Amino acid sequence: MRACVAALALAALAGCASQSKVPLAPGEKLLSDRIDALEADLAQLHAEMQELRVDYVPIEEMSEAEFERHLEKKLAAAPPETKPALEKELRAKRKSSTLKGKALAGYWEERFNAEVPDEAWAKQAEATCRGRVEAAVKPAGKLFAIECRKERCRVELEAGADGPQADAAINACTSDPAELELFSGSEAVSRVTGSNGRVRAIVYVARKGYSMKVE
């Protein structure tokens, strides 16, 4: 009896094995081929879409892999003598576009702290900037701190209201064309409006010949 059961089990297993080797019917083969072709088309479409992203998506929206591919294509098309400068420019643009909020403030804090002070320029720049900011934040605002080094000044201030008043305070050091011999521009790397409507900002003012460009 046991021998009969074992024989039947072996026969069943053999039948399953033989069924797995049976070739597909013509209709099934056609369907399988069409599925394979569709999958290949989808893979090709995906690859083409990725290349379009590399060419046309804003640089700040690219993934790291997409940016590296974008850089590779740009460098391949550039004259050899321009490649180092182009790579530096594109990497700086990528870094600038992805630094936001606390990361951007931290970046400039680190760069500012690394500057070796130029005492003569710093003294003149601080005196000029201090007077302009104090005038711009009156009557309800306040200048908390100002420090100048070699390439930039760091200004921490509070404006009494958001909008034009805050904008004027942030740009106070560079608002007069006469100061172009001292400064090239200013930028608020942190700007927070409190529940009282006042604006607290950290502003960096770049010396003439320097900039607020992320590198």
Buried (B, 14 or more C-beta within 10 A) or exposed (E): EEEEEEEEEEEEEEEEEEEEEEEEEEEEEEEEEEEEEEEEEEEEEEEEEBEEBBEEBEBEEBEEEBBEBBBEEBBEEBEEEEBEEBBEBBBEBBEBBBBEEEEBBEBBBEBBEEBEEBEEBBEBBBEBBBEBBBEBBEEEBBBEEBBBBBBBBBBBBBBBBBEEBBBBBBBBBBBEEEBEEBBBBBBBBBBEBEEEEBBBBBBBBBBBEBBBEBE
